[in-house]
Amino acid sequence: MEQIDILVVGGGVAGLAAAARFAADGASVIVADRAPPQPVSAEADGADLRTTAFLHPAVETFRKAGAWDGMGPDAEALWVMRILDAGGRRNRARETADFEAAEMGDRPFGWNVPNVAARRALTARLAELGAPLRAPAGLETLTLRDDAAFARLSDGSLIRAALVVGADGRDSGVRTLAGIGVRRWRYGQKALVFAVAHPRPHGGVSTEIHRSGGPFTLVPMPDRDGRHMSSIVWMERTAEADRLMALDEAAFEAALNERSLDVLGRLEVIGRKQAWPIVGQIADRMAARRVALMAEAVHVIPPIGAQGLNMSLADLEDLAQRVADARAQGRDIGGREVVEGYQRRRWPETAARVAGVDALNRAARAEAPIVRDLRRFGLAVTHRLPFARRMAMKIGMGAG
Ligand SMILES: Cc1cc2nc3c(=O)[nH]c(=O)nc-3n(C[C@H](O)[C@H](O)[C@H](O)COP(=O)(O)OP(=O)(O)OC[C@H]3O[C@@H](n4cnc5c(N)ncnc54)[C@H](O)[C@@H]3O)c2cc1C
């Protein structure tokens, strides 16, 4: 039996980040995933084509884990969030609001990083820390006792850990084995995700266009082969998303360019496209005896406002600090004080963010003219009142 401080179950970006953050702090860590390691290049079959806009607190967590420098070359700074409302009768912007990072200081809002690049940097860092991802090695059994947690993995490993971190995604086995319930709902939407090249530079501006069906967002990426690039997240009702995915290349590009309102010139799809169903989910609790759940094992939200993985890294930072304090004071790192403190601090904040993003998504996909007019009014007011504008930017940057 292997005796360690922390077992991280799940080797998605959240689980890899958790393992690196804890190991960099000096804990003995095993991170295990039931699936073989995912590709770390966007060209590989089955690669995750999403990008993530990491806000400052998330970047700070990566820095503490010693993994941010490895992501730097693939990261593009986000300086302006531009929101266009095109919800009128004609397909053109009837309201434009720019939220500029410069108004808040001299730093960008955050950095957009391809998920494959985040995974590559974290995997390299874990190897450096002597805690490489164990995969395929799924969690099979978990016994939670007052003195320790005991786990068996599908590769035959038997592990005794002071703390088990469940970062095993929306169908979390740790959550089930710890007896924690979950509430899930559907939005009837999908997000199409792909990269585009465009003739005009993005200038660090991320543009979100609202019409109906869901937002259409262009997020800056570094230039590639001398071409200006952005990643697209295009949310639509499921039937429309399926129709778009079935179109041939020329018809898809025509629909894409109609939806993008020519903000960066004619868009050309580069590489493959993926469609992600949009669901909402929240676990009843984030902690049980010797267990802390994090990331999608707790919360799943629509991909608007760059919140999902940023919330996950906020879970991690809170937990890592509690574990570090317990270690420094010679207390049990998986004891009640640590996991209950984590539950008390993170759950209400998580529930509030899940509810906020849910409301935003319902407004963003609205078909009814009255709701679209209200949405435009809300945007105009938020943008024109300096107090409301700064408050929105502060929340958008990951604070409060
Ligand atoms: C289209 C789209 C765009 C997004 N954009 C953003 C953005 O800009 N900003 C942002 O912050 N977030 C964004 N998100 C959210 C973000 O991508 C997700 O929160 C994140 O990828 C989920 O990571 P995770 O590690 O929690 O889960 P997963 O990636 O699902 O990882 C869970 C892992 O656990 C493993 N596992 C499951 N069961 C077991 C078991 N029993 N034993 C061992 N391993 C197990 C799985 O194999 C998997 O590898 C977006 C999401 C979508 C859909």
The ligand as a Gaussian input file, in Angstrom:
#p B3LYP/6-31G(d) Opt

LIG

0 1
 C      -17.193000      25.148000     -25.171000
 C      -16.586000      25.419000     -23.830000
 C      -15.752000      26.527000     -23.633000
 C      -15.226000      26.818000     -22.362000
 N      -14.487000      27.955000     -22.173000
 C      -14.049000      28.285000     -20.919000
 C      -13.342000      29.519000     -20.662000
 O      -13.071000      30.330000     -21.560000
 N      -12.962000      29.780000     -19.389000
 C      -13.217000      28.907000     -18.363000
 O      -12.848000      29.198000     -17.206000
 N      -13.854000      27.720000     -18.576000
 C      -14.292000      27.404000     -19.821000
 N      -14.974000      26.238000     -20.039000
 C      -15.121000      25.278000     -18.948000
 C      -13.899000      24.345000     -18.877000
 O      -13.490000      23.934000     -20.158000
 C      -14.229000      23.137000     -18.013000
 O      -14.593000      23.609000     -16.728000
 C      -13.019000      22.238000     -17.853000
 O      -12.484000      21.807000     -19.069000
 C      -13.438000      21.005000     -17.060000
 O      -12.283000      20.479000     -16.515000
 P      -12.321000      19.361000     -15.372000
 O      -10.892000      19.029000     -15.180000
 O      -13.150000      19.798000     -14.223000
 O      -13.139000      18.136000     -16.010000
 P      -12.739000      17.109000     -17.155000
 O      -11.934000      17.763000     -18.215000
 O      -14.018000      16.429000     -17.539000
 O      -11.773000      16.084000     -16.409000
 C      -12.236000      15.061000     -15.574000
 C      -11.299000      13.876000     -15.718000
 O      -11.630000      12.905000     -14.734000
 C      -11.479000      11.619000     -15.293000
 N      -12.297000      10.653000     -14.533000
 C      -13.648000      10.544000     -14.499000
 N      -14.002000       9.554000     -13.679000
 C      -12.855000       9.027000     -13.154000
 C      -12.573000       7.969000     -12.245000
 N      -13.552000       7.235000     -11.696000
 N      -11.288000       7.707000     -11.932000
 C      -10.274000       8.436000     -12.485000
 N      -10.499000       9.441000     -13.377000
 C      -11.767000       9.730000     -13.695000
 C      -11.909000      11.783000     -16.737000
 O      -11.339000      10.772000     -17.565000
 C      -11.379000      13.183000     -17.072000
 O      -10.075000      13.152000     -17.656000
 C      -15.517000      25.945000     -21.291000
 C      -16.325000      24.804000     -21.482000
 C      -16.878000      24.553000     -22.732000
 C      -17.799000      23.355000     -22.919000

